[in-house]
Structures are given as structure tokens and as C-alpha cells.
Amino acid sequence: MGRPVLFTSLTLTALLLGLRYLGAFQGMELSAYDHLIRSQPDEGEDERLLIVGITEDDVQRLQEWPISDRTLAELLRALEAQQPRVIGLDVMRDIPIGEGREELLQILQQSDRVITVCKVSASDEPGTPPPPDIPADRVSFADLVVDPGGTLRRALLLVAPPPADSPNSTSHFCSDPSTTLVSFSLQVSLHYLATQQIKAELTPEGVLRLGSTSFRPFQPSTGAYQSADAAGFQLMLDYRSPDNVATQVSLSDVLEGRVDPALIRDRIVLIGYTTPEAKDDFYTPYSAGEDDDQKMAGVVVHAQVVSQLLSAVLDGRSSIWTWSNPAEILWIFGWSLAGGVLAWYARHPLKFGGAMVVVIGGLYGVCWLVFLNNGWIPLIPPAVAFVITAAGTVLVDRFNKSTYGQNVYRQVKTFLKLNIEIDQEKLEKQVSEITETDYFQDLQQRAKNLRGQRNDMLSAEELSQPQVSETSSSEPKDALESDDDDDMGYLKNLQQKAQLLRDKRDTVAVDESTSPEQTETSDTEFNVSADDDYEIGYLQQLQQEAKRLRDQGDRSND
């Protein structure tokens, strides 16, 4: 059980990780993330905020589009009279709109409570400048970041404008590449926290600190994202509520005095368009990209981010966190291995199906509980790994036990054995071809001639010195005996080779008579042995020559 399941789990995990790296699961994982966002409890209103929405009813009542500078000036004066801590004006006002321009600019320039907005320039777009002569610490950008499907899941806090493609582009505060711009939500939060002596710091490691709270930036591979655009300083947006992040009132309510002063005093007041006519609305995880009436107004999105930052710094609420890549790999592999083990032990179909449902439900429950604590861990990849490994283990096991699978196994085994036999046959043919070449036979003939010449020389020396003394005659005798010993050793080796060739031929003959199924192979081997008959005959002649040398040696001793 161990090796097949482990091998299957490792293989499928590697495959799934490769597909995940290529972004194959990003859409499904982000949809699962949206589901988890919708399933978490509604935290209700953040009592530190108030939203003043410019509604369609306000537009129709005032008969103004866009809202004039004078109306905005009246709104700001009415709010400042109730002493809010910060006022965020999420309305572009770089050029005059209607009457009351000087009146509005006077309030924007002199009030230290009001935060204005601009639009960051792009390389091919000039952006929108803030109102003139506003201090830099009260200017912010209102840009938001959306994913490739139009859903807003991240908050952009800091950014530097890119250089313009054209040198003739309009230059303003929010188009300067040397300036790090602060977002509307972060600027509002910083002014609110400054009254409590809490300041911001960006460390060399790129960590944003607000007091004792640290925020780590979004990375291109955070969570389910693969190669995402992580320009600037971004955070995963932790929505507080789908439609109740803060108390909302209308522009007309404030101008006509229908708002309780307690809802304004010492709060953050955000002003922005909520009418669809402004086209300042976004798809969120709550809308899932369906109908326009499920979109969230931009000013409400900014309120979500402000609430997230204040809750983290003042209430100790953690931001959304994720695991490191090695931890996610181990998590996915563990569920893949669990699928293989389950399939191996739960053989009955009903037990297997029931166990699958229970385990997948347990995986979802774990991910949901972790998400309630702001942890985002993989859900789709481990579920896919679990199901595929379990199904693959079952299919492989059934295939191995089936008649067809056993037949395939035998055929593969026979094929491998046949290949080994064919390789042996090819080797013997190659040896035979080498021994039958003219070059090899010429070498054998030269060796034979050299041995014959040496024997003739020894015989001639013996005949030319018949009367030598016993001492002197013993030296050639010893030399002859030494040479004969060399010849005898050489001939013994040749005898052993001849015996091996005869044994091989006899073995092939026996195999041919006892294994008719291998007739073709045996015939080939026999032909190879038959080709060696010439060499056997040659060895037999050498045996006779050896016998003659022994007889000659005996006569010399006599």
C-alpha cells in the first residue's frame, strides 16, 4: 500500500502545483475566497465613521450635476460646525463646477480637517490633479485596484506615479514619479490616529507600521494569486459588512439639519457619490459580479478600508494572512496522501463515497474556521488533490485486479523477456561475425606460423649439437621444456575454449528438442555454434601438435 499511494500522491501534488503556478486554479480559488467573505459574520456598523452619500434623490432635488462648488461649501460648513475629527471629500474638484469656487477653495485650503482627492496619472493618462494650493498632507489619491474579472479584493495604500510617455503631459502633484502618494483611506486614517499620537512608518523592509501594528504588503503570489500586479503597497481588503459598514445619511439630510450631531462629532465623515449616475461603484465579493444593484459605491469601499485599518491599530484585529509557499505545498500534499490512504482502505463503494463527502466537508470546515480568524489557506487545490488521488488509486487497483490488466501485465513481462533473449542473440551474432572475419583468421594464422618457426629452430639446434657435454646440453633442454610449458599452457586454454564451444552447441541442441515454442531463437543459436566448427577443427589440430611435442620431449629425455 505504501509505495503506490505515496508515489501517486507525490506525482499528483507536483502536477497540481505546476498547474496552480500557471494560474489554472486562480479563478476557482478567488471564487472560493469570495464565498468565504460572504459566509463570515456581519460585524455591523463601525461607530467611528459616518458616510454622507450624494444620492440620486439629492441630484434631482437640487437639479445639479455634478454638485456645484457652492453646495459642497455649504455641506462642509454644516459638518465642521459639529466638530468631526476628520472629513474626507471623495469628490474631484480640480476645476470650477457652478458657482461658489472661491468659497469652496477657502474652506479646503484653511481647514485642517478636510482631506481632498486626486487621480494618479498613468504612463498614457494625465490623471486628475487635486484642488489648487492644498497642503500635501491633506492630498490623497482615490484610485482602487480591481482583479481581472472586475472584483475589488485589494486595497491600495501607497503608490508612486509612473513616468509619463509624453514629455508634454500635464504635470501636477499626483503625476510626479518622485512622490509617494497616500491613498484616501490611509490619509483619513492617519489624521484620525494622529490625535492619539499614533504615527506611520515605512521600514526599509517594506513593512508599514502604524504605532505597534505592522502591515506586510501584498505579494504577486499571495494566497491564490499567481503573478498578480503588486505595484505600490497593497493589502487584502477585509470587508466588515456587505451594506452596513457605517451609518449613511444623504447630502440633503445634512443641509436640512436632519442628522443627529452625535453621529458627526468626533467621527470620520466621508463624502462621496452613491448615485449610479456617477459610475463610481465596484463589484465586490458580495456581488460576485452579477447585477449592477449589487455593486458597492466607491465611498463605501473607502469606508471599508478605513474601518479595517482602525480596527487593526485600535482594536487589535489582524489583517488577512496567508501561509508561506512551503506550508501550502505540505498542506496540498497531505490531503493528496489522505485521498490515497482512504481509497486503499475504504474498498466498498458506499463507504468510499460517504468517506469522501465527510472528508471534503471537513476540509471546508477547517478552511472556514481559519478564515474566521483572518487566515486564508488553500481550499480548491487540496480538494482536487484529495479527489483525484483517491479516484486514481481506486482505478489503478481495479485495473490491476481485472483480467485485462493481468493480461497486459503478462504481455509486458513476456515482451521484456523476449527483448532480453533477442539482445543475447544479437551479442552472439556479433561475436561470431568478429571471429569469422579475415583479419581475425589472419591473426590466428600468423600466431600458428610463429609457433612453427620457433619449434623448427629448436629442432635444428638440437640436431647440430649432438656431442655436447651433459652440462651444456641441459640448457637447451631446459629452454625447450620452458617453451613447451608455454605452448602447453596456451594449448590448454585453447582446449578449454573448444570445450566451451562444444558445450554451447550441445546446450542449443537440447533446448531445441525440449522447447519447441522457441524454435526460431534456438535455430539462430545453433547456426551461431555451427559457425564455430572451423575453429574447433583448428583446435583439434593443435591438440595433435601438442601430443607430438610431448613425444619429442620424452625422446629427448631418453
HUPEMO-V49174 format. One record per helix or strand of 3 or more residues. SS is the DSSP state (H for helix, E for strand). FROM is the first residue (numbers start at 1). TO is the last residue. If there is no record, write none. Layout:
ss->SS from->FROM to->TO
ss->SS from->FROM to->TO
This chain:
ss->H from->2 to->21
ss->H from->26 to->39
ss->E from->49 to->54
ss->H from->56 to->62
ss->H from->69 to->80
ss->E from->86 to->90
ss->H from->101 to->110
ss->E from->114 to->119
ss->H from->136 to->138
ss->E from->139 to->141
ss->E from->154 to->160
ss->H from->173 to->175
ss->E from->180 to->183
ss->H from->184 to->194
ss->E from->200 to->202
ss->E from->208 to->210
ss->E from->213 to->215
ss->E from->233 to->236
ss->E from->247 to->250
ss->H from->251 to->255
ss->H from->261 to->263
ss->E from->268 to->273
ss->H from->276 to->278
ss->E from->281 to->283
ss->H from->292 to->294
ss->H from->298 to->314
ss->H from->325 to->345
ss->H from->349 to->372
ss->H from->380 to->401
ss->H from->403 to->435
ss->H from->438 to->464
ss->H from->470 to->514
ss->H from->516 to->530
ss->H from->533 to->557
